[in-house]
Amino acid sequence: LMKVFFSGNVSPNQSIAMLQKFIAGCQAYLEELSRTPESISQYGQSVEPYQALYWKLTADFGNSFMEMCIAWAQRCIAKLEPLV
Protein backbone atom coordinates (compact mmCIF):
# COMPACT_ATOMS: atom_id res chain seq x y z
CA LEU A 1 0.00 0.00 0.00
CA MET A 2 2.93 2.33 0.61
CA LYS A 3 3.97 1.86 -3.02
CA VAL A 4 0.48 2.81 -4.16
CA PHE A 5 0.34 5.75 -1.77
CA PHE A 6 3.52 7.22 -3.25
CA SER A 7 2.83 6.21 -6.86
CA GLY A 8 1.79 9.75 -7.69
CA ASN A 9 5.52 10.31 -8.21
CA VAL A 10 5.67 7.90 -11.17
CA SER A 11 3.78 7.61 -14.42
CA PRO A 12 0.39 5.88 -14.53
CA ASN A 13 1.98 3.25 -16.80
CA GLN A 14 4.52 2.43 -14.10
CA SER A 15 1.76 2.20 -11.51
CA ILE A 16 -0.26 -0.10 -13.75
CA ALA A 17 2.78 -2.32 -14.27
CA MET A 18 3.35 -2.44 -10.51
CA LEU A 19 -0.27 -3.42 -9.91
CA GLN A 20 -0.14 -6.06 -12.65
CA LYS A 21 2.93 -7.54 -10.97
CA PHE A 22 1.05 -7.52 -7.66
CA ILE A 23 -1.86 -9.35 -9.31
CA ALA A 24 0.51 -11.95 -10.74
CA GLY A 25 1.98 -12.53 -7.29
CA CYS A 26 -1.48 -12.93 -5.78
CA GLN A 27 -2.47 -15.36 -8.52
CA ALA A 28 0.69 -17.40 -7.89
CA TYR A 29 -0.16 -17.50 -4.20
CA LEU A 30 -3.70 -18.65 -5.03
CA GLU A 31 -2.19 -21.41 -7.14
CA GLU A 32 -0.18 -22.56 -4.12
CA LEU A 33 -3.27 -22.37 -1.93
CA SER A 34 -5.19 -24.54 -4.37
CA ARG A 35 -3.16 -27.50 -3.11
CA THR A 36 -4.08 -26.81 0.51
CA PRO A 37 -7.36 -28.79 0.58
CA GLU A 38 -5.48 -31.91 -0.47
CA SER A 39 -2.94 -31.39 2.32
CA ILE A 40 -5.67 -30.74 4.85
CA SER A 41 -7.47 -33.88 3.75
CA GLN A 42 -4.30 -35.94 4.04
CA TYR A 43 -3.04 -34.59 7.37
CA GLY A 44 -6.53 -34.02 8.73
CA GLN A 45 -6.95 -37.76 9.12
CA SER A 46 -4.44 -37.71 11.96
CA VAL A 47 -6.38 -35.18 14.06
CA GLU A 48 -9.91 -34.69 15.28
CA PRO A 49 -12.26 -33.44 12.53
CA TYR A 50 -12.90 -30.17 14.38
CA GLN A 51 -9.15 -29.48 14.38
CA ALA A 52 -8.90 -29.85 10.61
CA LEU A 53 -11.84 -27.48 10.33
CA TYR A 54 -9.67 -24.69 11.73
CA TRP A 55 -7.09 -25.41 9.03
CA LYS A 56 -9.85 -25.11 6.43
CA LEU A 57 -11.03 -21.82 7.95
CA THR A 58 -7.51 -20.44 7.79
CA ALA A 59 -7.05 -21.54 4.18
CA ASP A 60 -10.41 -19.97 3.31
CA PHE A 61 -9.25 -16.66 4.74
CA GLY A 62 -6.05 -16.79 2.68
CA ASN A 63 -8.01 -17.55 -0.46
CA SER A 64 -10.57 -14.82 0.18
CA PHE A 65 -7.87 -12.28 0.98
CA MET A 66 -5.95 -12.99 -2.23
CA GLU A 67 -9.14 -12.75 -4.28
CA MET A 68 -9.93 -9.42 -2.63
CA CYS A 69 -6.41 -8.13 -3.36
CA ILE A 70 -6.73 -9.09 -7.02
CA ALA A 71 -10.14 -7.42 -7.36
CA TRP A 72 -8.83 -4.27 -5.66
CA ALA A 73 -5.77 -4.08 -7.94
CA GLN A 74 -7.98 -4.58 -11.01
CA ARG A 75 -10.20 -1.69 -9.89
CA CYS A 76 -7.10 0.48 -9.40
CA ILE A 77 -5.85 -0.35 -12.88
CA ALA A 78 -9.26 0.50 -14.37
CA LYS A 79 -9.09 3.93 -12.69
CA LEU A 80 -5.54 4.55 -13.91
CA GLU A 81 -6.02 3.46 -17.52
CA PRO A 82 -7.82 6.68 -18.59
CA LEU A 83 -4.72 8.60 -17.47
CA VAL A 84 -2.46 6.77 -19.92
C-alpha positions in Angstrom: 0.0 0.0 0.0 2.9 2.3 0.6 4.0 1.9 -3.0 0.5 2.8 -4.2 0.3 5.8 -1.8 3.5 7.2 -3.2 2.8 6.2 -6.9 1.8 9.8 -7.7 5.5 10.3 -8.2 5.7 7.9 -11.2 3.8 7.6 -14.4 0.4 5.9 -14.5 2.0 3.3 -16.8 4.5 2.4 -14.1 1.8 2.2 -11.5 -0.3 -0.1 -13.7 2.8 -2.3 -14.3 3.3 -2.4 -10.5 -0.3 -3.4 -9.9 -0.1 -6.1 -12.6 2.9 -7.5 -11.0 1.0 -7.5 -7.7 -1.9 -9.4 -9.3 0.5 -11.9 -10.7 2.0 -12.5 -7.3 -1.5 -12.9 -5.8 -2.5 -15.4 -8.5 0.7 -17.4 -7.9 -0.2 -17.5 -4.2 -3.7 -18.7 -5.0 -2.2 -21.4 -7.1 -0.2 -22.6 -4.1 -3.3 -22.4 -1.9 -5.2 -24.5 -4.4 -3.2 -27.5 -3.1 -4.1 -26.8 0.5 -7.4 -28.8 0.6 -5.5 -31.9 -0.5 -2.9 -31.4 2.3 -5.7 -30.7 4.8 -7.5 -33.9 3.8 -4.3 -35.9 4.0 -3.0 -34.6 7.4 -6.5 -34.0 8.7 -6.9 -37.8 9.1 -4.4 -37.7 12.0 -6.4 -35.2 14.1 -9.9 -34.7 15.3 -12.3 -33.4 12.5 -12.9 -30.2 14.4 -9.1 -29.5 14.4 -8.9 -29.9 10.6 -11.8 -27.5 10.3 -9.7 -24.7 11.7 -7.1 -25.4 9.0 -9.9 -25.1 6.4 -11.0 -21.8 7.9 -7.5 -20.4 7.8 -7.1 -21.5 4.2 -10.4 -20.0 3.3 -9.3 -16.7 4.7 -6.0 -16.8 2.7 -8.0 -17.6 -0.5 -10.6 -14.8 0.2 -7.9 -12.3 1.0 -5.9 -13.0 -2.2 -9.1 -12.7 -4.3 -9.9 -9.4 -2.6 -6.4 -8.1 -3.4 -6.7 -9.1 -7.0 -10.1 -7.4 -7.4 -8.8 -4.3 -5.7 -5.8 -4.1 -7.9 -8.0 -4.6 -11.0 -10.2 -1.7 -9.9 -7.1 0.5 -9.4 -5.9 -0.4 -12.9 -9.3 0.5 -14.4 -9.1 3.9 -12.7 -5.5 4.5 -13.9 -6.0 3.5 -17.5 -7.8 6.7 -18.6 -4.7 8.6 -17.5 -2.5 6.8 -19.9 
